[in-house]
Amino acid sequence: MENTKNNITDHTTKTEIGKAPALYPSPVTVVGAMADGKPNWLIVGHQGIIGHDHVMVSLAKPHYTNQGIKDTGKLSIAMVDEAMLPKADRAGCVSGSKVDKSELFDYHLNEDGVPVIDEAPLVMACSVENIYETPGFESFICTIDHVYAEEDVLTDSGKIDYRKMKPVLFEMPTYEYLKTGDVIAPCMSFGRDK
Ligand SMILES: Cc1cc2nc3c(=O)[nH]c(=O)nc-3n(C[C@H](O)[C@H](O)[C@H](O)COP(=O)(O)O)c2cc1C
């Protein structure tokens, strides 16, 4: 029976599936930091944009990379394209606490000593401004110090062209990597007053 009082209804086609974070697919990235004097990398699906000048990466507390990030206050975030996906996946299969991942990628250190993956199409070098803790996780709130892009993922006017980069996406429920889709329409082309 339908109860429409206060817009509450017990008639719905949706099934309540519990409290899973449902914001997928998300870009998959490789986060890098200097840990014990060497770069360490891990693959990350849980990151986000905060405002126009901060980003966040959410890491499980036991990961080896976390201590390196906390010691140096710096990390890099590399967007993953299909070409670098096999190595990126490897960075998520083993921990730096057991296996040396420092030579997994060719890299260089930028002027702030942050490891930057050479083969990644786009890398952000960041400073940690804050750490937001939730049970089992440390989410690193970062300011963006530098963004490095390969020429072939830029438009003629120097903007990032994600149609060219084709970032790999991640989704948790089936634990798979997805290809980036086609363009549907320019933003606001549906809703803007004509
Ligand atoms: C596709 C994929 C996405 C992942 N996303 C995250 C993530 O968002 N946060 C996290 O803490 N770990 C994530 N992981 C797990 C870490 O990448 C993995 O445990 C890694 O080996 C930790 O490395 P470290 O101990 O050297 O830091 C993910 C793993 C895979 C395969």
PDBQT file of the ligand as one rigid body, heavy atoms in Angstrom, charges set to zero:
ROOT
HETATM    1  C1  LIG A 201      42.023  -1.913  -8.384  1.00  0.00    +0.000 C 
HETATM    2  C2  LIG A 201      42.536  -1.653  -6.998  1.00  0.00    +0.000 A 
HETATM    3  C3  LIG A 201      42.171  -0.482  -6.332  1.00  0.00    +0.000 A 
HETATM    4  C4  LIG A 201      42.640  -0.226  -5.041  1.00  0.00    +0.000 A 
HETATM    5  N1  LIG A 201      42.245   0.921  -4.407  1.00  0.00    +0.000 NA
HETATM    6  C5  LIG A 201      42.706   1.169  -3.169  1.00  0.00    +0.000 A 
HETATM    7  C6  LIG A 201      42.306   2.351  -2.495  1.00  0.00    +0.000 A 
HETATM    8  O1  LIG A 201      41.566   3.185  -3.010  1.00  0.00    +0.000 OA
HETATM    9  N2  LIG A 201      42.779   2.570  -1.240  1.00  0.00    +0.000 N 
HETATM   10  C7  LIG A 201      43.616   1.674  -0.618  1.00  0.00    +0.000 A 
HETATM   11  O2  LIG A 201      44.010   1.911   0.515  1.00  0.00    +0.000 OA
HETATM   12  N3  LIG A 201      44.025   0.551  -1.249  1.00  0.00    +0.000 NA
HETATM   13  C8  LIG A 201      43.597   0.281  -2.505  1.00  0.00    +0.000 A 
HETATM   14  N4  LIG A 201      43.990  -0.847  -3.140  1.00  0.00    +0.000 N 
HETATM   15  C9  LIG A 201      44.917  -1.784  -2.462  1.00  0.00    +0.000 C 
HETATM   16  C10 LIG A 201      46.397  -1.358  -2.539  1.00  0.00    +0.000 C 
HETATM   17  O3  LIG A 201      46.742  -0.856  -3.813  1.00  0.00    +0.000 OA
HETATM   18  C11 LIG A 201      47.293  -2.578  -2.223  1.00  0.00    +0.000 C 
HETATM   19  O4  LIG A 201      46.930  -3.152  -1.009  1.00  0.00    +0.000 OA
HETATM   20  C12 LIG A 201      48.778  -2.230  -2.249  1.00  0.00    +0.000 C 
HETATM   21  O5  LIG A 201      49.495  -3.437  -2.383  1.00  0.00    +0.000 OA
HETATM   22  C13 LIG A 201      49.289  -1.484  -1.013  1.00  0.00    +0.000 C 
HETATM   23  O6  LIG A 201      50.649  -1.205  -1.246  1.00  0.00    +0.000 OA
HETATM   24  P1  LIG A 201      51.656  -0.692  -0.122  1.00  0.00    +0.000 P 
HETATM   25  O7  LIG A 201      51.489  -1.566   1.110  1.00  0.00    +0.000 OA
HETATM   26  O8  LIG A 201      53.002  -0.884  -0.787  1.00  0.00    +0.000 OA
HETATM   27  O9  LIG A 201      51.332   0.731   0.175  1.00  0.00    +0.000 OA
HETATM   28  C14 LIG A 201      43.513  -1.150  -4.412  1.00  0.00    +0.000 A 
HETATM   29  C15 LIG A 201      43.899  -2.306  -5.089  1.00  0.00    +0.000 A 
HETATM   30  C16 LIG A 201      43.409  -2.572  -6.367  1.00  0.00    +0.000 A 
HETATM   31  C17 LIG A 201      43.840  -3.825  -7.085  1.00  0.00    +0.000 C 
ENDROOT
TORSDOF 0
